[in-house]
Amino acid sequence: MMRRSAMFVLLAVVLAGCAAGATPTADPTGGVVILFQRSGGLLPKDLQWAIYSDGRVVTGEGEEKAVTADQVQTLLAEIKRLGFFELQDSYGLSAVCNDCYTYRITVNDGGRVKTVTAVQGAGDTPESVMGIIEAINGLVAGP
């Protein structure tokens, strides 16, 4: 389990490096188009999903689920429609909320990579962030 967590940390670092302006010659994300991480909450249980362009969804524990590649493309279109790439990099990080979730979402649309970190319920967290979280949850937790 520790090894898989280390893989997600490494992937997040690579994706953050891409967001910082690195111009790699190969896809450093290994096909991951969305990396979703949730931490905190009333009964803390960290959650991680790596969503690949081919429809694979891999949890932080290494469990896999499959959706279609079309569903992933539809999700990416919705994320863009909700203005993900225009969002600030972080929201609510100074908020004190022991029961709130903190979300970290990294999106790679092939031409850009961006990471947004937001605290649920913080005054400055836009509704569009919660819409993005709901869209991701809808895909992964769906039927």
Sequence and secondary structure as in RCSB ss.txt:
>XXXX:A:sequence
MMRRSAMFVLLAVVLAGCAAGATPTADPTGGVVILFQRSGGLLPKDLQWAIYSDGRVVTGEGEEKAVTADQVQTL
LAEIKRLGFFELQDSYGLSAVCNDCYTYRITVNDGGRVKTVTAVQGAGDTPESVMGIIEAINGLVAGP
>XXXX:A:secstr
 HHHHHHHHHHHHHHHHHHTT   SS TTTTEEEEEEEEETTTT  EEEEEETTSEEEETTS EEE  HHHHHHH
HHHHHHTTGGGS SEESTT   TT EEEEEEEE SS EEEEEEETT TT  HHHHHHHHHHHHHHH  
